[in-house]
Amino acid sequence: MSSRRQVMLERGWLLHHFPYRDSSLIIEVFTRERGRFGLVARGARRARSQQRAMLQSFTPLQLSYTGTGELATLTGVEPDGPPLILEGTALMAGYYANELLLRLLARSDEHAVLFDNYTGLLRALAGGEDIALSLRGFERGLLDELGYGLNLDHDIVDGAVLDPAAHYEYVLEQGPRRVSLPDTHGRLCFSGQTLIDIRELQLRDPVTRAAARRLFTVALDLYLGHRPLKSRQVLEGVLRLARETPDASGDGKER
């Protein structure tokens, strides 16, 4: 018989939680060593629970737990630094990243690189950095880590490096293939320069920003299935409203 696993002070983030029984929570967490998994936080909903205030999204945590299988039991939680303050569009972008991890990561698969990328994303969002650029970098890293990385280097037909002046159709799960003219009937068609800029995350041009958002959205949807991301719908609504509303601060850049 295997002994119960006991882990002390493992760095992690809370992705989601929901009520369990009368006074407890089931929490979904993401740690560097174990990836995404579930914990039972017994009594965490009680008014006097010391865990209640700490179990918040976007707060770096140190988690102690015991048990094996689908659900372990949380035995302690401590802050691993101050909470990150995400507001407005940045907050919705954080929830979008959380939902991606919940939907795409298998339980208990270690993703150390992705954990570091996620931590970097949250710090970028809290620091007021470019939201679109931060999200596209995270999405690309997520696809790479899951083994679904995009080919943004060469033509799938002849292996030639991308020609900035040429036009390409991007074939999902394969890559770009050269076409004679850009297509306007729904296919993923981009200039070679646009694909190169997306590869290098050079997204200053609004056309490139829109192309990157479309390419990564379609690529992720292939693995998300037919159930849309709730956070993405809200985020896109916020961004659409921001584009349609004059910005009193003068910062009208698209995110």
Residue pairs with C-beta under 8 A, 6 or more apart in sequence:
2 68
4 66
4 67
4 68
5 66
5 67
5 68
5 72
6 64
6 65
6 66
6 75
7 63
7 64
7 65
7 66
7 72
8 64
8 76
9 62
9 63
9 64
9 76
9 78
10 31
10 32
10 33
10 34
10 62
10 63
10 64
10 65
11 31
11 32
11 60
11 61
11 62
11 63
11 80
12 29
12 30
12 31
12 32
12 61
12 62
12 63
13 29
13 30
13 31
13 57
13 58
13 59
13 60
13 61
13 118
13 119
13 122
14 27
14 28
14 29
14 55
14 56
14 57
14 59
14 61
15 28
15 29
15 30
15 36
15 57
15 98
15 101
15 102
16 27
16 28
16 57
16 98
16 102
17 25
17 26
17 27
17 28
17 41
17 55
18 25
18 26
19 25
19 26
19 45
20 26
20 40
20 41
22 45
23 42
23 43
23 44
23 45
23 46
24 40
24 41
24 42
24 43
24 44
24 45
25 40
25 41
25 44
25 45
25 55
26 38
26 39
26 40
26 41
26 71
27 38
27 39
27 41
27 44
27 55
27 74
28 36
28 37
28 38
28 102
29 36
29 37
29 38
29 39
29 61
29 63
30 36
30 101
30 105
30 115
30 118
31 37
31 63
31 115
32 110
32 112
32 115
32 116
33 110
33 112
34 108
34 110
35 105
35 106
35 107
35 108
35 109
35 110
35 111
35 115
36 101
36 102
36 105
36 106
36 107
36 108
36 109
37 72
37 107
37 108
38 70
38 71
38 72
38 107
39 63
39 65
39 71
39 72
39 73
39 74
40 71
40 72
40 73
40 74
41 51
41 55
41 74
41 77
42 73
42 74
43 49
43 51
44 51
44 52
44 55
44 74
45 52
46 52
51 74
51 77
54 61
54 77
54 78
54 79
55 61
55 77
56 83
57 94
57 95
57 98
58 83
58 84
58 85
58 86
58 94
58 122
58 126
59 79
59 83
59 84
60 79
60 80
60 81
60 83
60 84
60 119
61 77
61 78
61 79
61 80
62 77
62 78
62 79
62 80
63 74
63 76
63 77
64 74
64 75
64 76
64 77
65 72
65 73
65 74
65 75
66 72
66 73
66 75
67 73
70 107
84 122
84 123
84 125
84 126
85 126
86 93
86 94
86 122
86 125
86 126
88 238
89 131
89 235
89 238
89 239
89 242
89 255
90 125
90 126
90 128
90 131
92 231
92 234
92 235
92 238
93 125
93 131
93 134
93 135
93 235
94 121
94 122
94 125
95 231
95 234
95 235
96 135
96 229
96 231
96 232
96 235
97 118
97 121
97 122
97 135
97 138
98 231
99 229
99 230
99 231
99 232
100 139
100 142
100 220
100 229
101 118
101 142
103 224
103 229
104 142
104 146
104 220
104 223
104 224
105 111
105 114
105 146
111 145
113 141
113 145
114 141
114 142
114 145
117 137
117 138
117 141
117 142
117 145
118 138
121 134
121 135
121 137
121 138
124 134
125 131
125 134
130 203
130 255
131 255
132 203
132 209
132 212
132 213
132 254
132 255
133 201
133 203
136 198
136 201
136 203
136 212
136 213
136 216
137 201
139 216
139 220
140 149
140 150
140 201
140 216
142 220
143 149
143 150
143 216
143 219
143 220
146 223
148 173
148 219
148 222
148 223
150 170
150 175
150 215
150 216
150 219
151 174
151 175
151 176
152 162
152 175
152 176
152 195
152 196
152 198
152 199
153 161
153 162
153 175
153 199
154 160
154 161
154 162
154 175
154 176
155 161
155 162
155 168
155 175
155 176
155 177
155 178
156 171
156 174
156 175
156 176
156 177
157 177
157 178
162 168
162 176
162 192
162 195
162 196
163 178
163 192
164 191
164 192
164 193
164 196
165 191
165 192
165 193
166 178
166 191
166 192
167 178
167 179
167 180
167 181
167 182
167 189
167 190
167 191
167 192
168 176
168 177
168 178
168 179
168 189
168 190
168 191
168 192
168 195
169 176
169 177
169 179
169 183
169 187
169 188
169 189
170 176
170 188
170 189
170 190
170 195
170 215
171 177
171 188
172 188
172 218
172 219
172 222
173 222
176 190
176 192
176 195
179 189
182 189
182 190
182 191
183 189
188 214
188 215
188 218
190 198
190 211
190 215
194 207
194 208
194 211
197 203
197 205
197 208
198 208
198 211
198 212
198 215
202 208
203 209
203 212
206 254
209 254
210 254
217 232
239 254
239 255
242 255
243 254
246 252
